[in-house]
């Protein structure tokens, strides 16, 4: 079974027509014009000088059903609502792509043929991944980010799991991801996959009480806290939360921050993760054991490795060797952290 997220054949023609329209300057209000179009598994994003417009694809998968216009409209509103928690100035609202007398127009007066999330375009130079690449991340900006995230977690909706439920969730997620990583078509180093699984199982057995103690810390978090989603403005803004399924956002804050730590480590800025976690502990009084961080990083590295190989199932994404290499990079980190 493939994990590809693809557009049904009956919807492809309409999607292609919509994308073609959104590439044309005449579709946009005022003097706006698109200067870049980016495709992801689940969306197209069209960038103008001052805005970003996100179009959801008419896809269906195990956790998503965006096949109808109404479903996409609801999903757009959910995305705006959730992302305003950490980036209210960015998420301006949901706008129609309308069928008017002059053709398809964004924010037009005609009948909506689709809906898009309208956002302010953030300055690339202030995104955390760009600043890491150029080695110009300041401690002051990380201090502000740490305070922002700590405040977010303090007010996030809590989840009432028992310790057995929490440990079970982690174990089930790892087993599910491992089942994908073992598939022959992905051609991964199976010795490495097995070594990671053994190390994680050993850690979970030896440190079960540490994980149990985190069950009552789980909240409805961001879900995709990567450097490319962090803008180091003052105050910091964090965009693009994992909005399409709540269960994937239910995380221990220390786990989510360990994911950010993992990604910063991978980009060569290990100090950022250490600083963010220290700030979280200081701002919240959470006395979480630091021994949890390497496990959580290893856990998220396996998740990222799986997402990387899923790209091999999607014809829209070429360069299979790049995705396979990325997956094995994450697996090596997953093993090294334990």
Buried (B, 14 or more C-beta within 10 A) or exposed (E): EEBBBBBEEEBEEBBEEBBEBBEEEEBBEEEBBBEEBEEEBBBBBBBBEEBBBBBBBBBBBEEBBBBEBEBBBBBBBBBBEBBBBBBEEBBBEBBBBBBEEEEBBBBBEBEBBBBBBBBBBBEEEBBBBBBBBEEEBEEEBBBBBBBBBBBBBEEBEEBEBEBEEBBEBBBEBBEEBBEBBEBEEBBBBEEBBEBBBEBBEEBBEEBEEBBBBBBBBBBBBBBBBBBBBBBBBEBBBBBBBBBBEBEBBBBBBBBBBBBBBBBBBBBEBEBBBBBBBEBBBEBBEBEBEEEBBBBBBBBBBBBBBBBBBBBBBBEEBEEEEEBBEBBBBBBBBBBBBB
